[in-house]
């Protein structure tokens, strides 16, 4: 009975060590996936900010040109 109990305890110990390794691997995989998603989100945000900046610059140029045309028309 004592040997059976010790064998069962040893088996449980081996199973828990194996389980911890699997959990650690899954945690590492989840961290890698999260890191990748964050990097993609940062890149997408940078791209969107750059596109917004370009669009705003174009709008300012267009508005400036329109104002200049109106001023020229008013002066003539």
N, CA, C and O atoms as a GROMACS GRO file, in nm:
protein
  304
    1UNK      N    1   0.083  -0.119   0.000
    1UNK     CA    2   0.000   0.000   0.000
    1UNK      C    3   0.087   0.125   0.000
    1UNK      O    4   0.058   0.224  -0.067
    2UNK      N    5   0.196   0.117   0.077
    2UNK     CA    6   0.287   0.230   0.087
    2UNK      C    7   0.351   0.256  -0.051
    2UNK      O    8   0.364   0.372  -0.092
    3UNK      N    9   0.392   0.150  -0.120
    3UNK     CA   10   0.452   0.166  -0.252
    3UNK      C   11   0.351   0.223  -0.352
    3UNK      O   12   0.385   0.305  -0.436
    4UNK      N   13   0.227   0.179  -0.340
    4UNK     CA   14   0.123   0.229  -0.428
    4UNK      C   15   0.102   0.379  -0.406
    4UNK      O   16   0.089   0.456  -0.501
    5UNK      N   17   0.099   0.419  -0.281
    5UNK     CA   18   0.081   0.560  -0.247
    5UNK      C   19   0.199   0.643  -0.298
    5UNK      O   20   0.179   0.751  -0.354
    6UNK      N   21   0.323   0.595  -0.279
    6UNK     CA   22   0.442   0.666  -0.325
    6UNK      C   23   0.444   0.671  -0.479
    6UNK      O   24   0.480   0.774  -0.537
    7UNK      N   25   0.407   0.562  -0.543
    7UNK     CA   26   0.402   0.561  -0.690
    7UNK      C   27   0.299   0.661  -0.742
    7UNK      O   28   0.323   0.732  -0.839
    8UNK      N   29   0.184   0.664  -0.677
    8UNK     CA   30   0.080   0.759  -0.717
    8UNK      C   31   0.128   0.903  -0.697
    8UNK      O   32   0.104   0.988  -0.782
    9UNK      N   33   0.194   0.930  -0.587
    9UNK     CA   34   0.246   1.064  -0.559
    9UNK      C   35   0.352   1.102  -0.663
    9UNK      O   36   0.355   1.216  -0.709
   10UNK      N   37   0.438   1.009  -0.698
   10UNK     CA   38   0.541   1.036  -0.800
   10UNK      C   39   0.476   1.064  -0.935
   10UNK      O   40   0.518   1.154  -1.006
   11UNK      N   41   0.376   0.987  -0.968
   11UNK     CA   42   0.305   1.008  -1.094
   11UNK      C   43   0.238   1.145  -1.096
   11UNK      O   44   0.241   1.214  -1.198
   12UNK      N   45   0.179   1.185  -0.986
   12UNK     CA   46   0.118   1.318  -0.977
   12UNK      C   47   0.223   1.428  -0.992
   12UNK      O   48   0.197   1.530  -1.056
   13UNK      N   49   0.339   1.408  -0.933
   13UNK     CA   50   0.447   1.506  -0.943
   13UNK      C   51   0.494   1.520  -1.088
   13UNK      O   52   0.513   1.631  -1.136
   14UNK      N   53   0.512   1.408  -1.156
   14UNK     CA   54   0.553   1.412  -1.297
   14UNK      C   55   0.446   1.482  -1.380
   14UNK      O   56   0.479   1.564  -1.466
   15UNK      N   57   0.322   1.451  -1.357
   15UNK     CA   58   0.213   1.513  -1.432
   15UNK      C   59   0.208   1.664  -1.407
   15UNK      O   60   0.183   1.741  -1.499
   16UNK      N   61   0.231   1.706  -1.284
   16UNK     CA   62   0.226   1.849  -1.255
   16UNK      C   63   0.342   1.923  -1.319
   16UNK      O   64   0.325   2.036  -1.366
   17UNK      N   65   0.460   1.863  -1.322
   17UNK     CA   66   0.576   1.926  -1.387
   17UNK      C   67   0.550   1.938  -1.536
   17UNK      O   68   0.576   2.043  -1.596
   18UNK      N   69   0.498   1.833  -1.597
   18UNK     CA   70   0.467   1.836  -1.740
   18UNK      C   71   0.360   1.942  -1.767
   18UNK      O   72   0.370   2.016  -1.865
   19UNK      N   73   0.261   1.948  -1.683
   19UNK     CA   74   0.153   2.045  -1.699
   19UNK      C   75   0.206   2.188  -1.688
   19UNK      O   76   0.163   2.276  -1.763
   20UNK      N   77   0.297   2.211  -1.596
   20UNK     CA   78   0.355   2.344  -1.581
   20UNK      C   79   0.432   2.385  -1.706
   20UNK      O   80   0.428   2.501  -1.747
   21UNK      N   81   0.502   2.291  -1.766
   21UNK     CA   82   0.577   2.321  -1.889
   21UNK      C   83   0.481   2.360  -2.001
   21UNK      O   84   0.506   2.455  -2.076
   22UNK      N   85   0.371   2.287  -2.011
   22UNK     CA   86   0.272   2.318  -2.114
   22UNK      C   87   0.211   2.455  -2.089
   22UNK      O   88   0.191   2.533  -2.182
   23UNK      N   89   0.181   2.485  -1.964
   23UNK     CA   90   0.123   2.615  -1.930
   23UNK      C   91   0.221   2.727  -1.961
   23UNK      O   92   0.182   2.831  -2.013
   24UNK      N   93   0.347   2.706  -1.928
   24UNK     CA   94   0.450   2.806  -1.956
   24UNK      C   95   0.461   2.830  -2.107
   24UNK      O   96   0.472   2.944  -2.150
   25UNK      N   97   0.458   2.724  -2.185
   25UNK     CA   98   0.466   2.735  -2.331
   25UNK      C   99   0.346   2.812  -2.385
   25UNK      O  100   0.361   2.898  -2.472
   26UNK      N  101   0.229   2.781  -2.335
   26UNK     CA  102   0.108   2.850  -2.379
   26UNK      C  103   0.114   2.998  -2.341
   26UNK      O  104   0.070   3.083  -2.419
   27UNK      N  105   0.167   3.028  -2.224
   27UNK     CA  106   0.180   3.167  -2.182
   27UNK      C  107   0.277   3.242  -2.273
   27UNK      O  108   0.252   3.356  -2.310
   28UNK      N  109   0.388   3.177  -2.307
   28UNK     CA  110   0.484   3.239  -2.398
   28UNK      C  111   0.422   3.264  -2.535
   28UNK      O  112   0.442   3.370  -2.595
   29UNK      N  113   0.346   3.166  -2.585
   29UNK     CA  114   0.280   3.182  -2.714
   29UNK      C  115   0.179   3.296  -2.710
   29UNK      O  116   0.169   3.374  -2.804
   30UNK      N  117   0.106   3.306  -2.600
   30UNK     CA  118   0.008   3.414  -2.587
   30UNK      C  119   0.078   3.549  -2.581
   30UNK      O  120   0.029   3.647  -2.639
   31UNK      N  121   0.190   3.557  -2.512
   31UNK     CA  122   0.265   3.682  -2.505
   31UNK      C  123   0.318   3.721  -2.642
   31UNK      O  124   0.313   3.838  -2.680
   32UNK      N  125   0.368   3.624  -2.718
   32UNK     CA  126   0.417   3.651  -2.852
   32UNK      C  127   0.305   3.702  -2.942
   32UNK      O  128   0.323   3.797  -3.018
   33UNK      N  129   0.190   3.638  -2.933
   33UNK     CA  130   0.076   3.680  -3.015
   33UNK      C  131   0.030   3.820  -2.977
   33UNK      O  132  -0.003   3.902  -3.063
   34UNK      N  133   0.028   3.847  -2.846
   34UNK     CA  134  -0.012   3.980  -2.800
   34UNK      C  135   0.088   4.085  -2.847
   34UNK      O  136   0.049   4.192  -2.892
   35UNK      N  137   0.215   4.054  -2.836
   35UNK     CA  138   0.318   4.147  -2.881
   35UNK      C  139   0.304   4.177  -3.030
   35UNK      O  140   0.316   4.292  -3.072
   36UNK      N  141   0.278   4.074  -3.109
   36UNK     CA  142   0.258   4.093  -3.252
   36UNK      C  143   0.137   4.179  -3.281
   36UNK      O  144   0.141   4.265  -3.369
   37UNK      N  145   0.029   4.156  -3.209
   37UNK     CA  146  -0.092   4.235  -3.229
   37UNK      C  147  -0.070   4.382  -3.191
   37UNK      O  148  -0.118   4.472  -3.259
   38UNK      N  149   0.002   4.404  -3.083
   38UNK     CA  150   0.031   4.541  -3.041
   38UNK      C  151   0.118   4.612  -3.145
   38UNK      O  152   0.094   4.728  -3.177
   39UNK      N  153   0.219   4.542  -3.196
   39UNK     CA  154   0.305   4.602  -3.299
   39UNK      C  155   0.225   4.637  -3.424
   39UNK      O  156   0.246   4.743  -3.483
   40UNK      N  157   0.134   4.548  -3.464
   40UNK     CA  158   0.051   4.576  -3.581
   40UNK      C  159  -0.040   4.695  -3.556
   40UNK      O  160  -0.060   4.778  -3.644
   41UNK      N  161  -0.095   4.704  -3.435
   41UNK     CA  162  -0.182   4.817  -3.401
   41UNK      C  163  -0.104   4.948  -3.401
   41UNK      O  164  -0.154   5.050  -3.448
   42UNK      N  165   0.019   4.946  -3.350
   42UNK     CA  166   0.102   5.066  -3.349
   42UNK      C  167   0.134   5.107  -3.493
   42UNK      O  168   0.125   5.225  -3.526
   43UNK      N  169   0.169   5.012  -3.577
   43UNK     CA  170   0.198   5.043  -3.717
   43UNK      C  171   0.075   5.100  -3.788
   43UNK      O  172   0.086   5.197  -3.863
   44UNK      N  173  -0.039   5.040  -3.765
   44UNK     CA  174  -0.163   5.088  -3.827
   44UNK      C  175  -0.196   5.230  -3.780
   44UNK      O  176  -0.242   5.313  -3.858
   45UNK      N  177  -0.173   5.256  -3.651
   45UNK     CA  178  -0.199   5.389  -3.597
   45UNK      C  179  -0.106   5.491  -3.658
   45UNK      O  180  -0.148   5.601  -3.694
   46UNK      N  181   0.022   5.456  -3.670
   46UNK     CA  182   0.118   5.547  -3.733
   46UNK      C  183   0.078   5.577  -3.877
   46UNK      O  184   0.083   5.692  -3.920
   47UNK      N  185   0.039   5.472  -3.951
   47UNK     CA  186  -0.002   5.492  -4.089
   47UNK      C  187  -0.125   5.583  -4.097
   47UNK      O  188  -0.131   5.672  -4.181
   48UNK      N  189  -0.221   5.559  -4.010
   48UNK     CA  190  -0.342   5.641  -4.010
   48UNK      C  191  -0.309   5.786  -3.975
   48UNK      O  192  -0.366   5.878  -4.034
   49UNK      N  193  -0.219   5.806  -3.881
   49UNK     CA  194  -0.181   5.943  -3.844
   49UNK      C  195  -0.111   6.013  -3.960
   49UNK      O  196  -0.134   6.131  -3.985
   50UNK      N  197  -0.026   5.941  -4.030
   50UNK     CA  198   0.045   5.998  -4.145
   50UNK      C  199  -0.054   6.035  -4.256
   50UNK      O  200  -0.044   6.142  -4.316
   51UNK      N  201  -0.149   5.945  -4.282
   51UNK     CA  202  -0.250   5.973  -4.384
   51UNK      C  203  -0.337   6.092  -4.344
   51UNK      O  204  -0.372   6.174  -4.429
   52UNK      N  205  -0.371   6.102  -4.217
   52UNK     CA  206  -0.449   6.215  -4.169
   52UNK      C  207  -0.371   6.345  -4.185
   52UNK      O  208  -0.426   6.447  -4.226
   53UNK      N  209  -0.244   6.341  -4.151
   53UNK     CA  210  -0.159   6.459  -4.166
   53UNK      C  211  -0.154   6.503  -4.312
   53UNK      O  212  -0.168   6.621  -4.342
   54UNK      N  213  -0.134   6.406  -4.402
   54UNK     CA  214  -0.129   6.439  -4.545
   54UNK      C  215  -0.262   6.497  -4.593
   54UNK      O  216  -0.263   6.594  -4.669
   55UNK      N  217  -0.372   6.439  -4.550
   55UNK     CA  218  -0.503   6.488  -4.590
   55UNK      C  219  -0.527   6.629  -4.537
   55UNK      O  220  -0.584   6.713  -4.607
   56UNK      N  221  -0.484   6.655  -4.415
   56UNK     CA  222  -0.501   6.789  -4.357
   56UNK      C  223  -0.415   6.890  -4.432
   56UNK      O  224  -0.459   7.002  -4.457
   57UNK      N  225  -0.293   6.852  -4.467
   57UNK     CA  226  -0.207   6.942  -4.544
   57UNK      C  227  -0.270   6.973  -4.680
   57UNK      O  228  -0.268   7.087  -4.725
   58UNK      N  229  -0.326   6.871  -4.745
   58UNK     CA  230  -0.392   6.892  -4.874
   58UNK      C  231  -0.513   6.985  -4.858
   58UNK      O  232  -0.537   7.072  -4.942
   59UNK      N  233  -0.589   6.966  -4.751
   59UNK     CA  234  -0.706   7.050  -4.727
   59UNK      C  235  -0.664   7.195  -4.703
   59UNK      O  236  -0.729   7.288  -4.751
   60UNK      N  237  -0.557   7.214  -4.628
   60UNK     CA  238  -0.507   7.350  -4.602
   60UNK      C  239  -0.461   7.414  -4.733
   60UNK      O  240  -0.491   7.531  -4.758
   61UNK      N  241  -0.390   7.339  -4.815
   61UNK     CA  242  -0.345   7.392  -4.944
   61UNK      C  243  -0.464   7.430  -5.032
   61UNK      O  244  -0.466   7.536  -5.094
   62UNK      N  245  -0.562   7.343  -5.038
   62UNK     CA  246  -0.681   7.369  -5.119
   62UNK      C  247  -0.755   7.492  -5.068
   62UNK      O  248  -0.796   7.578  -5.147
   63UNK      N  249  -0.771   7.502  -4.938
   63UNK     CA  250  -0.839   7.616  -4.879
   63UNK      C  251  -0.761   7.744  -4.902
   63UNK      O  252  -0.819   7.849  -4.932
   64UNK      N  253  -0.630   7.736  -4.889
   64UNK     CA  254  -0.545   7.853  -4.913
   64UNK      C  255  -0.557   7.900  -5.057
   64UNK      O  256  -0.568   8.019  -5.082
   65UNK      N  257  -0.555   7.807  -5.150
   65UNK     CA  258  -0.571   7.842  -5.291
   65UNK      C  259  -0.707   7.905  -5.318
   65UNK      O  260  -0.718   8.003  -5.392
   66UNK      N  261  -0.811   7.850  -5.257
   66UNK     CA  262  -0.945   7.905  -5.275
   66UNK      C  263  -0.954   8.046  -5.219
   66UNK      O  264  -1.016   8.133  -5.281
   67UNK      N  265  -0.894   8.070  -5.105
   67UNK     CA  266  -0.895   8.204  -5.044
   67UNK      C  267  -0.820   8.302  -5.135
   67UNK      O  268  -0.865   8.415  -5.157
   68UNK      N  269  -0.705   8.260  -5.187
   68UNK     CA  270  -0.629   8.347  -5.276
   68UNK      C  271  -0.710   8.382  -5.401
   68UNK      O  272  -0.707   8.496  -5.447
   69UNK      N  273  -0.782   8.285  -5.456
   69UNK     CA  274  -0.865   8.311  -5.573
   69UNK      C  275  -0.976   8.409  -5.541
   69UNK      O  276  -1.006   8.498  -5.621
   70UNK      N  277  -1.037   8.393  -5.426
   70UNK     CA  278  -1.144   8.484  -5.386
   70UNK      C  279  -1.088   8.625  -5.367
   70UNK      O  280  -1.150   8.722  -5.410
   71UNK      N  281  -0.974   8.637  -5.304
   71UNK     CA  282  -0.910   8.767  -5.284
   71UNK      C  283  -0.880   8.832  -5.417
   71UNK      O  284  -0.904   8.952  -5.434
   72UNK      N  285  -0.828   8.756  -5.513
   72UNK     CA  286  -0.797   8.810  -5.646
   72UNK      C  287  -0.924   8.856  -5.716
   72UNK      O  288  -0.924   8.960  -5.781
   73UNK      N  289  -1.032   8.779  -5.704
   73UNK     CA  290  -1.156   8.817  -5.766
   73UNK      C  291  -1.214   8.944  -5.704
   73UNK      O  292  -1.267   9.029  -5.776
   74UNK      N  293  -1.203   8.958  -5.574
   74UNK     CA  294  -1.254   9.074  -5.504
   74UNK      C  295  -1.173   9.198  -5.544
   74UNK      O  296  -1.229   9.307  -5.557
   75UNK      N  297  -1.044   9.183  -5.562
   75UNK     CA  298  -0.958   9.297  -5.595
   75UNK      C  299  -0.981   9.345  -5.738
   75UNK      O  300  -0.955   9.462  -5.766
   76UNK      N  301  -1.029   9.263  -5.826
   76UNK     CA  302  -1.050   9.304  -5.966
   76UNK      C  303  -1.188   9.350  -5.981
   76UNK      O  304  -1.228   9.389  -6.090
   0.00000   0.00000   0.00000
